[in-house]
Amino acid sequence: MITVVPVTLEFNGLRLEPLALHHEEGLRAAASDGELWNLRVTSVPEPHDTRQYIATALETRDRVAFAAVDTRSGAVLGTTSYHDIVPAADRVEIGYTWYARRVQRSHVNTSCKLLLLSHAFDTLGAGVAGLRTDCENFASQAAIEKLGAKKDGTIRHHVLRRDGTVRDTVMYSILKSEWPAIKRALHERLERHSRA
């Protein structure tokens, strides 16, 4: 049975540290880089809602949220979380992930996913890591599939979007048995990126 607690993880110039109210200004700046709250298919808070966004993340029982921080500059680049944790099934999901526009399509997402997946499988002993996204968030679906996750299916008419429409949710997962090959592939991808 897994137990997920706040922890600090570091790799490849990035640090995932437990999200806290002192990250408010940095998280607001990250969201403002690209006005990400205007994207209908994400959960990025509007600037005036950043503090409440953090408070909600901290109050949610089965969620452990992180700030993604550049280790050199100390800048907050975005956020990601473990959520929908099912200890008895050794299941954890990774989501509520978004980053400043300037670091999208960089090494940041791959590095953060590698940190979270490594911690989930190699330290916590998870049997499965799930990921989910809006059926209309094609960029997110492509990124999840590039990680090596398998598509489990779609939950139709699942949850409300910020605009009041109801989204279908596309579900993915990585099994513990699949993790070694995926881990190697992610390290290789990061090596290619650093050479480019």
N, C-alpha and C positions, 0 to 999 in steps of 0.2 A: 504494500500500500504506500503510494507516494505521499510525501508531505512537501508542499511548496511554500517557501518562506522568502521574504525579501532578501536579496543578495546582490552584491556588486560583481559584475563580470567585465573583463577587459580583454581586448584583442584588436590588433590591426589598427591602432590609433583611435579606437572607440572605447567608450566605457558605458555600460548599462548600469545605472545606479537607481535605487528605489526612488520612484517619483515622489516628490514632496512639494509643499506649497512654495518653497524657495525657488522652484523651477518655473514659477509663473511667468516672470518677465521673459526668460529665454524661450519658453514654449510659445508664448504670444508672438515673439519675433519670428520663430520658425514657421508658425502658421501664416504669418503675414507675408512671408517670402513666397509669393505666388497666390496670395489670398485663397488659401486652400479650403476655407470654409464655404466657398462658393461652389465647390464640387458636390454635386447632388448625391454621389455614391460613396461619400466618406463621412466619418464622424468627427472631423476636425472642428474645434470650437471657434466661434466668432471671438474677436479679441476681448470683448467685454465679458465673455463667458468662460475665459480660460481658468480662472480660480475655481469656479464651480465644476468645470470639467475635471480638474485635479481632485477636488473634494469627492466627487462622485466615484472616481476611480479608486480612491483610498477607502471609501465606505462599502464598496461592492465586495460581498463576502467571498466569492470564488474568483477573485481577480487579484493578480500581483502585477502592478504597473511599474514601468521603468522609464526614465529619461535617457535618451541616447545623447551622449556628450562627446565632443571632439576632445581628445586628451591633450592636444597641443594648445588649443585656444581656450578651452573650457566652454565653448559655445554649445548650447542645447540645439541639437539638430532635429529632434522630433521625439516620438514616444512609441513604445510597443508594450505588450502585456502578455502574461499568461492569463488565461481566463477559462471559464467553464471547466474547472478542474474537478475531476471525478476520482478521488483518491482510491476508492475500492476497485476501480477498473484500471488503475495506473494510467489514466488518461489526462492529458493537458492539451489545451488549445493555445495557439499563438495568434494574436490579433490586436485590434485597436492600434494598428500600426500606421503611422504617417510621418513623413519627413519634409523638411524645408525643400522647396523646389530646386534650390541650387545643388543639393546632394542627391536628388533623384537620378537614377540611372548611373550611379557611381558604385563604389565598393560598399557603401554604407548598409544598404538593406541586406545584401548577401552576408556581410560580416556579422550584423546583428542577428540574423536568422541562424547563422552558424553558432554563435554564442548561446542562443536560447535552446536550439536543438541539442547541442553538445551537453549543456547543463541538464536538460530534460532526460536524455537517454543515458548519458555516461555518469552523471552524478545522482540524479533522482531515481533512476531506474524505471522511467516511464516505458510503458508497453506500446503506446501510440501517441503521436502528436497530431492534433487536428488543426486545420486552417479553414477559414471560411471567408466569403466575400459576396458582395452584391452581384446579382446576375448581369448587371449592366456595367460593372467595373471590369472591363476587358483587360486593362493594363495590369490590374491586380491578379486576375486569373492567369495571365501569361507569366507573371513573376512567380506565382505559386507553382505553376507547372514546371518552370525552369529550375526550381529547387529540387524537383524530382518527386513531388507529392502526387499521389494518385487521386483522381476525381472519384468521390464516393457517390455523388448524385446531387440533386437539387431539392431543397425544402421549399415547396411552393407557398406563396402568400404567408411569409414567415414573420417579418417585423416591419415596423414603420420606418420610413426614411424621414429626414428632417422636414421635407416639404409635405408630409402627410400621406404620401403614396405608400403602398405596401410593396415591399421588395420580395423577390424570390432570392434565396440564399444558396450559393454553390458551396458544397462541402468537399474538403480534401483531407487526406491523412497520409502520414508516414508511419509505418510499423517499425518496431525495434529491429526486426530482421532486415529491413531495407536500409537502416541507418548507416552501416559501415560504407556501403557503396555511395550513398548520397553524400556522406561526409567527405570522402575522397574527391568526389566530383566538385563539391563546393570549394575545397582547398585548391583544386586545379584551376577553377574559374578565377579565383582571387589571384593566383600566381600569374595567369594570363593577363588579368587586368593591370597588375603592377608592372608588367613588362611593356604594356601598350603605351 
